[in-house]
Amino acid sequence: MILHKKTVIDLVKPCADGRIEVRIAKQTVLNGELLKSEWHRTAVDPLGDVDAQFGLVNTHLDQLGYSPLSEADLSMIRTVTTIHRSTPDIAARIEALRIQREADEAAAKVEV
């Protein structure tokens, strides 16, 4: 009997606000038969770093006993993120968000 826990990317969804939502299936397989599958979800912030986000996700998956996402999976997510963020409409929204966050941070420093 061979019990194996693995992860499978199920969905990579670019969102209108610049986020990238990712749904991962955490699967438990016994002798090639799927026993259990449950979702693990994360979203990369429009200004977020894909590698930093998935470094944390992989650490969490490891703590749960599941395999980390492969370099091929991470490369695909990076590619989708880069393409999505480079489209003019999304790039403009992300830039507006960056400016707003910087203004919010500056205002918060003044209040302190």
N, C-alpha and C positions, 0 to 999 in steps of 0.2 A: 504494500500500500504506500503510495507516494502522495503526500499532502503538500500542496504548493500554494503560496499566496502571491498574487501578482497584481499589477496595476495596468490598466488599459485606458488610454485617452479615448473618451467617448464623444466629447464635444469641445470645440474651440470656437467661441462666438465673439466676433468683434461687435461692440456696442456703439451706438450713435454718440455717446459722450466721450469716447476714446478708451473706455475700459475694454479689457479682453477677459471674458468669462471662460473658465475651463472646468469641465466636469470629467472626473476620473472615476472609473469603475474599479473598486477594490474587490478582487475576486478570490475566492477560496476554491481550489480545484483538488479533487481526490481522484487519482488514477485517470486523469483526463476528463473527468465529469465535473461540471460546475455545480458546487454545493451551495454557494452563497455569493451574492453580488450586492454591494451597497455603494452609494455615491459618496465621493469626496469632492467638494467644490471649492474653488478659489477664484478670485478676480484680480487681475493686475490693474492697479490704479493707472489712469491716463498718464501720470507723470512717474509711474513706478518703474522699477528695474526688474526685468523678467528673471534674471539670474538670482537676484536677492530673494525675490518672492518664492521661486521654486527651490532654492536652497532650504528655505524654511519648510516648504511643503514636503520635500524629500526627507528632511529630518523627522517630520511628523509621521510620514508613512513608515519610516524605519522603526520608529517607536511603537507603531501599531503592528509591526511584524510583516509589512508588505514591502515588495521591491520598490526601489526608487524609480522615478521616471528615467527613461533611457536618454542618452545624449541625442539620439535621433528625435525623440519626442520633444525635448527641449529646443532643439534646432528648429523644428517645425513651428513651435509656439513663438520663438524669436522671429522667424520669418513672417508669420501672420501679423505679429505685433508691428514689425517694421513697416510692412506694406500698409497696414491699416492706418498707422500714425502718419504716414507720408501723403495720404490723400488730402487734397486741399481743404475740404470742409472739416475733416477731423483735426488736421493740423491747426487750423484756425481756432477750433474749440479748445484744443489742448493749450495753445498759447494764451487764450483768454483765461483759462483756468490757472495757468502758471502765474499770470499777472495778478489775478484775484488772490491767490494764496500768498504771494509775496506781500501784497497790501495788507492782508489779514494778519500775517506774522509781524509786520512793522507796527500795525495798530496795537497788537497784543503786547509788544515790547514797550510801547509808550504808556500803556495802562499799568504796567508793573512798576 
